[in-house]
Amino acid sequence: MENINKIPSKIIEIETSIKLLEYLKRKRVIDDGMYNFCINKLLNKIEFEKQKQDDEYINDLNNYKLLT
């Protein structure tokens, strides 16, 4: 089984948060400073999650829970 298409739910959750921030910025609920601060924090979290991925992490099914 190939591991290329596996994306941990934590990364999907962070990407969903980024989409929410983009929506809030577009609707002018948050200003540019807050948007940039939050986006930078979330991008750092994504990079951290990607660095954690090794064969053991990829094969652990608990990392792929449904987001509901």
N, C-alpha and C positions, 0 to 999 in steps of 0.2 A: 504494500500500500504506500502510495507516495505522500509525502508530508508537505508538499508545496501548497496545496489548497487548504490546509488546516490553519485557521486563524483563531487564537484563543478568545474567549468571550470577553476577557478584560480589555483587549484592544478594541473590540467592537463597541464596548460600552464607552470607552474614551472617545472614539470617533463619533459616536452618537452625541456625546456632550459637546464636541466641537461643532457639530451641525446645529445644535440648540443655540450655542453662542452666536453663530453666524446669523441665525434667525433673529435673535434678540438685538443684535447690532443693526440688522436691516430695518427692524421696526423701531429703532432708536430708543430701546428700553435701557441699554447700557451704552456708555461712551467708549471712545476708541482706547483710552488708557486701560480701562477695566477689561475690555475685550482682549487687548494685546497681552496683558498680564495673565489672564486665564488661559489663553491659547498657548503661551509659552510654557506654563505649568503642565498643561495636558500633553504637549509635544514631548516634554521631558519624560512624562510617565510612559508614553508610547515607546520611546527609545529604551527606557529601562525594561519594559516588558519584552521588547524584542531581544535585548541582550540576555535575558534569562532563558531564552529558548534553546534548549539542548535536546538530545534524543529522549531523555527521561521526561522532560517537561512536555514535549510534543506528544508523547504516548500516554500521558496521564489524562484520562477522560474527564476528570473533574475540572480541567481547564477549559472545557468546551460545553459548559452548562448553558441551557437555553436562557435567554434574557427575557423574563416575563414579569 
